[in-house]
Amino acid sequence: MKQIKQNIVRLLLCSTVLLSVSCSDGFFDLEPNDKIPTDVMYKTAEDFNLAVIGCYSRLQTQVNFYLECCEYRSDNLYLAAPTTGTQDRYDIDRFQDKASNGILQDSWMNFDNTVHRCNMILDRIDEASIDETLKKQYKGEAMFIRAFNYFNMYRVWGGVPTTRKTVTVAEAFQIGRSSDEQMYELIAGDLQQIVDENMLPTSYSGDNVGRITSGAALSLLGKVYLTFHQWEKARVALAQVIGKYTLQANPADVFDVNKKMNSEIIFAVRFNKTVPGEGHGFWNSVPNLNEETNQTASLIACYSDPNDKRKALITYVKAPGESSVCVPQKFLDTRDATTKNVGNDQIILRYADVLLMYAEALNEIAYTNSQTSPAMQSLNEVHTRAGLTTINIATLPDKESFRRAIMVERQQEFPYEGHRWFDLIRMGYAKEAMATNGHLLDDFQFLFPIPKTEIERINNETLLWQNLGYK
């Protein structure tokens, strides 16, 4: 992965030649009229490799999305009052978000720009005269990243304008919102193709560790199928991941910066604090241990068993060598002496997630009153790893109680990782959970408003209209 990080720096220096993208980050990041001719780009395997790394590097700029649009939207975090620079976050947290919300506008443009980068590769790679194995890999990586970005857009806004190729300005302004079925066909279709055509390796070695694998494609595909309530398809996809990874013995080991890409990590957005521009600041930091951490009473209360090792991971501690920086133990790191940055990875998919998704799919297909059922074994594998006693099936006598047990387990397992809001929506508990936190939701608030900038850019409500309930 070191080589990938070095290549990102090279990519940033030569991106105007290799990627030829505009600086606007606008609708599908439209290419300028005076773009460099495509016949001087994407000729060699190294050209495509650098372009793919450009797609990975774009994922680094999306980390804020998981906090703002997933954690603060859910019953994990809250903002008591807006401060300078946090009005948009406050509005998202309080379900007062408007189409002019800057966080939503930035997220939309970021996702679109990433899709554009992927499409630039996919438009050209089939005709490239490069090693066929590498061609399949680069194509699979670009398809995965595109599917992942469209999946996030769908979960936030519902159907959005989509394209499988780079488009001209005229073409872009004729692309309307996709239906739920079209979004499903694009996202699940691309991921299923990656799997069916064996585009990606099961693992990498050396400098390439951290790139997208077949396990990542199957795991994301399973999550997509769950989101669309395709339980049997989810089961089939996730079953192929079971046993291919292992949980770390201690939950804290998953996030240890000295154990990156450990046996539990399936896919993560990588950072390297020793490389200029490849690290980041402390995540979710506060200046002292008496400061408000914005954790809800619901989040704190979900750790009802004092033996749960995961509670410590959301407990704030002083960062090493810092006089006024405190962070959750989950994101503990030490600044690099040269860059002054830290380097926690943003974990997107890990084995605990797969186990709980697998249990969810099996339970939705058919509840089984058996202590040794695959669903119960998967749930308990995550539960007991946290230092807790085995859950007895007698306490989960039906499908609903089993589903709720999974929901609770997921809240305990994944705080700050960007899952909670989407879990609540998918599993049907959003209204209930948010009512407990003082928010009485209407159904339209399961989605966010389409950014005003995009509505105005298209200026055609038959193609791009605002989500119901928003102005």
C-alpha positions in Angstrom: 0.0 0.0 0.0 3.0 2.3 0.4 3.3 2.3 -3.4 -0.4 3.3 -3.7 0.2 6.3 -1.3 3.3 7.3 -3.3 1.3 7.1 -6.5 -1.4 9.3 -5.1 1.2 12.1 -4.6 2.4 11.6 -8.2 -1.2 11.6 -9.3 -1.9 14.9 -7.7 1.1 16.4 -9.5 0.1 15.2 -12.9 -3.7 14.9 -12.6 -4.4 17.6 -15.3 -2.7 15.3 -17.8 -3.9 11.9 -16.7 -7.4 12.7 -15.5 -8.2 15.8 -17.4 -11.1 16.7 -15.1 -12.5 20.2 -14.4 -12.1 21.9 -11.1 -15.8 22.6 -10.6 -16.8 19.2 -9.2 -20.1 19.9 -10.8 -22.8 17.7 -12.3 -20.9 14.5 -13.3 -17.8 16.8 -13.2 -18.2 17.8 -16.9 -15.1 17.9 -19.0 -14.0 21.3 -20.2 -14.2 21.9 -24.0 -10.4 22.3 -24.2 -9.7 19.0 -22.6 -6.5 17.1 -23.5 -7.2 14.7 -26.3 -8.0 11.2 -24.9 -5.5 9.5 -27.3 -2.6 10.8 -25.2 -4.1 9.3 -22.0 -4.7 5.8 -20.6 -2.3 3.9 -22.8 -0.2 1.9 -20.4 -1.0 -0.2 -17.3 0.6 2.5 -15.2 -1.7 5.1 -16.7 -4.7 3.1 -15.7 -3.2 2.3 -12.3 -2.7 6.0 -11.5 -6.2 6.7 -12.7 -7.7 4.0 -10.4 -5.6 5.4 -7.5 -7.2 8.7 -8.3 -10.6 7.1 -7.6 -9.3 5.7 -4.3 -7.9 9.1 -3.3 -11.3 10.7 -3.8 -12.7 8.3 -1.1 -10.4 10.0 1.3 -12.4 13.2 0.9 -15.7 11.6 1.8 -14.9 10.7 5.4 -16.9 13.6 6.8 -20.0 12.2 5.1 -20.1 9.3 7.6 -20.1 11.6 10.6 -22.4 14.3 9.4 -25.0 12.4 7.4 -25.0 9.1 9.2 -24.0 9.5 12.9 -25.5 13.0 13.5 -28.7 12.0 11.6 -29.1 8.9 13.9 -29.6 8.4 17.6 -25.8 8.1 18.2 -24.8 11.7 18.2 -26.5 15.1 18.7 -25.7 18.8 18.6 -27.3 20.7 21.5 -26.9 24.1 19.7 -25.3 25.4 16.5 -22.0 27.1 16.8 -19.9 28.9 14.2 -19.6 26.5 11.2 -22.0 23.9 12.5 -25.4 25.2 11.5 -25.6 22.7 8.6 -24.8 19.8 11.0 -27.3 21.1 13.5 -30.0 21.2 10.8 -29.2 17.6 9.8 -29.3 16.4 13.4 -32.6 18.2 14.1 -34.2 17.1 10.8 -34.4 20.8 9.8 -32.2 20.3 6.8 -32.9 22.4 3.7 -31.9 22.1 0.1 -29.3 24.8 0.6 -27.4 22.7 3.2 -23.7 22.9 2.4 -22.9 19.5 3.7 -25.4 17.9 1.4 -24.2 20.0 -1.6 -20.6 19.0 -0.9 -21.5 15.4 -0.6 -23.4 15.3 -3.9 -20.6 17.0 -5.8 -18.0 14.7 -4.2 -19.9 11.5 -5.1 -20.5 12.8 -8.7 -16.8 13.6 -9.1 -15.8 10.2 -8.0 -18.3 8.6 -10.4 -16.8 10.7 -13.2 -13.3 9.5 -12.4 -14.5 5.9 -12.5 -16.3 6.4 -15.8 -13.2 8.0 -17.4 -11.5 4.6 -16.8 -14.4 2.4 -17.7 -14.9 4.2 -21.0 -11.4 3.3 -22.2 -10.1 0.2 -20.4 -11.8 -2.5 -22.6 -9.8 -1.3 -25.6 -6.5 -1.0 -23.8 -3.6 -3.2 -24.8 -2.6 -4.2 -21.3 -2.3 -7.4 -19.3 -5.8 -9.0 -19.2 -5.5 -9.8 -15.5 -4.7 -6.2 -14.6 -7.4 -5.0 -17.0 -10.0 -7.0 -15.1 -8.7 -5.8 -11.8 -8.6 -2.1 -12.7 -12.1 -2.4 -14.2 -13.4 -4.2 -11.2 -12.0 -1.6 -8.8 -13.5 1.3 -10.8 -16.9 -0.5 -11.0 -16.8 -1.1 -7.2 -16.1 2.5 -6.4 -18.7 3.7 -8.8 -21.3 1.3 -7.3 -20.3 2.3 -3.8 -20.8 6.0 -4.5 -24.1 5.5 -6.2 -25.2 3.3 -3.3 -24.4 6.1 -0.8 -26.3 8.6 -3.0 -29.3 6.3 -3.2 -29.4 5.8 0.6 -29.3 9.6 1.1 -31.5 10.9 -1.7 -33.2 8.0 -3.3 -33.0 7.8 -7.1 -30.4 10.2 -8.6 -29.3 11.0 -12.1 -26.9 8.2 -13.1 -24.6 7.4 -16.0 -22.3 4.6 -16.9 -20.1 6.7 -19.2 -18.6 10.2 -19.3 -21.1 12.6 -20.8 -21.1 15.9 -22.7 -22.7 19.0 -21.2 -25.7 18.6 -23.5 -26.1 14.9 -22.5 -25.8 15.7 -18.8 -28.7 18.1 -18.9 -30.9 15.4 -20.3 -30.3 12.8 -17.6 -33.2 12.5 -15.2 -33.5 10.8 -11.8 -33.3 7.0 -11.9 -36.1 4.9 -10.4 -35.5 2.6 -7.4 -35.4 -0.3 -9.8 -32.8 1.4 -12.1 -30.6 2.2 -9.1 -30.9 -1.4 -8.0 -30.0 -2.7 -11.4 -27.0 -0.4 -11.7 -25.5 -0.9 -8.2 -26.2 -4.6 -7.7 -25.6 -5.3 -11.3 -22.1 -3.9 -11.3 -21.2 -5.6 -8.1 -22.7 -8.9 -9.3 -20.7 -8.6 -12.5 -17.5 -8.1 -10.6 -18.2 -11.3 -8.6 -19.5 -13.4 -11.6 -16.5 -12.5 -13.8 -13.9 -12.9 -11.0 -12.5 -9.4 -11.7 -10.8 -9.0 -8.4 -8.3 -11.1 -6.4 -9.1 -12.6 -3.0 -6.1 -10.8 -1.5 -3.1 -8.7 -2.3 0.5 -8.8 -1.2 3.2 -6.2 -0.5 2.4 -2.6 -1.5 -1.0 -3.5 -2.9 -2.5 -4.6 0.4 -5.6 -2.5 0.9 -6.9 -2.5 -2.6 -10.5 -3.8 -3.3 -10.9 -7.5 -3.2 -13.5 -10.0 -4.2 -14.5 -10.3 -0.5 -15.2 -6.5 -0.5 -17.3 -6.8 -3.6 -19.3 -9.7 -2.1 -19.7 -7.9 1.3 -20.9 -4.7 -0.4 -23.2 -6.6 -2.6 -24.7 -8.3 0.4 -25.3 -4.9 2.0 -26.9 -3.6 -1.2 -29.2 -6.7 -1.4 -30.2 -6.2 2.3 -31.0 -2.5 1.6 -33.4 -3.5 -1.2 -34.8 -6.3 1.0 -33.5 -9.1 -1.3 -32.9 -11.4 1.6 -32.1 -14.6 -0.3 -29.7 -12.8 -2.6 -28.0 -11.2 0.4 -27.7 -14.6 2.0 -26.0 -16.1 -1.1 -23.5 -13.2 -1.4 -22.6 -13.0 2.3 -22.3 -16.8 2.7 -19.3 -16.6 0.4 -17.6 -14.3 2.8 -18.3 -16.3 6.0 -15.1 -18.0 7.1 -12.8 -16.0 4.8 -12.0 -13.4 7.4 -11.7 -13.6 11.2 -12.7 -11.3 14.1 -9.9 -9.8 16.1 -9.7 -11.3 19.6 -10.3 -7.9 21.1 -12.5 -5.1 19.6 -9.8 -2.6 20.3 -7.4 -4.4 18.0 -9.6 -3.7 15.0 -8.8 0.0 15.3 -5.2 -0.2 16.4 -3.2 1.9 14.0 -0.4 -0.6 14.4 -2.6 -3.4 13.1 -4.0 -1.8 10.0 -5.7 -4.1 7.5 -5.9 -6.8 10.1 -7.9 -10.1 9.6 -11.2 -8.4 10.3 -10.8 -5.5 7.8 -12.4 -6.2 4.4 -12.2 -2.7 2.9 -11.0 0.6 4.4 -10.2 4.0 3.0 -6.5 4.2 3.7 -4.5 7.1 5.1 -0.7 7.4 5.8 0.3 10.1 8.3 4.0 10.0 7.2 3.2 11.1 3.6 2.4 14.8 3.2 -1.2 15.2 2.2 -2.1 11.6 3.1 -2.8 12.0 6.8 -5.6 13.9 8.6 -6.4 15.6 11.8 -7.8 14.0 14.9 -11.4 12.7 14.3 -14.2 13.7 16.6 -11.8 15.5 19.0 -12.7 17.7 22.0 -10.2 20.0 23.9 -10.6 18.3 27.3 -12.3 15.4 29.0 -15.0 17.7 30.5 -16.1 18.9 27.1 -19.5 17.7 25.6 -18.8 14.7 23.4 -22.2 14.9 21.7 -22.9 11.3 22.4 -26.6 10.6 23.0 -28.1 9.0 26.1 -29.3 6.3 23.8 -25.8 5.4 22.6 -24.4 5.4 26.1 -27.3 3.3 27.5 -27.0 0.7 24.8 -23.9 -0.7 26.6 -26.1 -2.1 29.4 -23.6 -4.8 30.4 -20.5 -3.4 32.2 -18.4 -6.2 30.7 -18.9 -4.9 27.1 -15.4 -4.1 25.9 -16.8 -1.9 23.1 -17.9 0.8 25.6 -14.3 1.7 26.1 -13.9 2.4 22.4 -16.3 5.4 22.5 -14.8 6.6 25.8 -12.8 9.8 25.3 -9.1 9.8 26.3 -6.3 12.3 26.0 -4.3 11.7 22.8 -0.7 10.8 23.3 1.6 13.9 23.5 -1.3 16.3 23.3 -2.2 18.9 25.9 -5.7 19.8 24.5 -6.8 17.0 22.2 -9.1 14.2 23.5 -10.6 11.5 21.2 -12.6 8.3 21.4 -10.2 5.4 22.0 -11.5 4.0 18.7 -9.6 6.8 16.9 -6.5 7.0 19.1 -3.2 7.8 17.3 -0.1 9.9 17.7 0.9 12.8 15.4 3.7 12.2 12.9 6.6 14.4 13.9 7.1 15.7 10.4 3.6 16.1 8.9 1.8 16.7 12.3 -1.0 14.5 11.1 -2.5 11.2 12.3 -3.4 8.3 10.1 -6.4 6.3 11.2 -8.1 4.4 8.3 -11.8 4.9 7.7 -13.1 1.3 7.9 -15.9 0.7 5.4 -16.5 -3.0 5.6 -15.3 -5.4 8.3 -16.1 -9.0 9.2 -18.3 -8.2 12.2 -20.6 -6.3 9.8 -20.7 -9.3 7.5 -21.6 -11.7 10.3 -24.4 -9.5 11.5 -25.7 -8.9 8.0 -25.7 -12.6 7.4 -27.7 -13.2 10.6 -30.1 -10.5 9.5 -30.6 -12.1 6.1 -31.2 -15.5 7.5 -33.6 -14.3 10.1 -35.6 -12.3 7.5 -35.8 -15.4 5.3 -37.0 -17.6 8.1 -36.7 -17.4 11.9 -35.1 -20.5 13.4 -35.6 -21.4 17.0 -32.2 -23.1 17.4 -29.2 -22.2 19.5 -26.9 -23.7 16.8 -28.5 -22.1 13.8 -26.1 -20.2 11.5 -27.9 -16.9 12.3 -27.6 -17.5 16.0 -23.9 -18.5 15.7 -23.1 -15.4 13.7 -24.8 -13.1 16.1 -23.1 -14.7 19.1 -19.7 -14.6 17.4 -19.8 -10.8 17.5 -21.5 -10.7 20.8 -19.1 -12.9 22.7 -16.1 -11.3 21.2 -17.1 -8.2 23.1 -16.6 -10.1 26.4 -20.3 -10.9 26.9 -22.0 -14.1 27.7 -23.7 -16.1 24.9 -27.2 -15.0 23.9 -29.7 -17.8 24.5 -32.2 -18.3 21.8 -34.9 -18.7 24.4 -34.7 -14.9 24.9 -35.3 -14.4 21.2 -38.5 -16.4 20.6 -39.5 -14.9 17.2 -38.3 -13.0 14.1 -39.0 -9.6 15.6 -37.1 -10.2 18.8 -34.2 -11.6 16.8 -34.2 -8.6 14.5 -34.1 -6.2 17.5 -31.2 -8.1 19.0 -29.3 -7.6 15.7 -30.2 -3.9 15.8 -28.9 -3.5 19.3 -25.7 -5.4 18.5 -25.0 -3.2 15.5 -25.4 -0.1 17.6 -23.0 -1.4 20.1 -20.5 -2.6 17.5 -20.3 0.3 15.0 -20.6 3.8 16.6 -18.8 6.5 14.5 -18.5 4.1 11.6 -21.4 5.5 9.6 -23.8 2.6 9.8 -26.5 3.5 12.4 -28.8 5.8 10.4 -28.9 3.4 7.4 -29.4 0.4 9.7 -32.4 2.1 11.3 -34.0 2.8 7.9 -33.3 -0.6 6.5 -34.5 -2.5 9.6 -37.6 -0.3 10.1 -36.8 1.3 13.5 -35.9 4.9 12.5 -39.1 6.5 13.8 -39.1 4.5 17.0 -35.4 5.3 17.7 -35.6 8.9 16.9 -38.8 9.4 18.9 -36.9 8.2 21.9 -34.5 11.1 21.2 -37.3 13.7 20.8 -37.7 13.6 17.0 -41.1 12.7 15.6 -40.3 11.8 12.0 -42.4 11.8 8.8 -41.7 9.2 6.2 -40.2 11.8 3.8 -37.4 12.4 6.3 -35.9 9.0 5.7 -34.3 10.8 2.7 -32.5 14.2 2.5 -33.4 17.1 0.3 -31.8 17.2 -3.2 -29.2 20.0 -3.1 -30.6 23.3 -4.4 -27.5 23.8 -6.5 -28.3 20.6 -8.5 -32.0 21.5 -8.9 -31.0 24.9 -10.3 -28.3 23.5 -12.5 -30.7 21.2 -14.3 -33.6 23.7 -14.0 -36.1 21.0 -15.3 -38.3 19.5 -12.6 -39.4 16.7 -15.0 -35.8 15.4 -14.8 -34.6 16.4 -11.4 -37.2 17.2 -8.8 -37.1 17.8 -5.1 -37.8 15.0 -2.7 -41.3 15.0 -1.2 -41.6 17.3 1.9 -38.8 19.6 1.0 -38.8 23.0 -0.8 
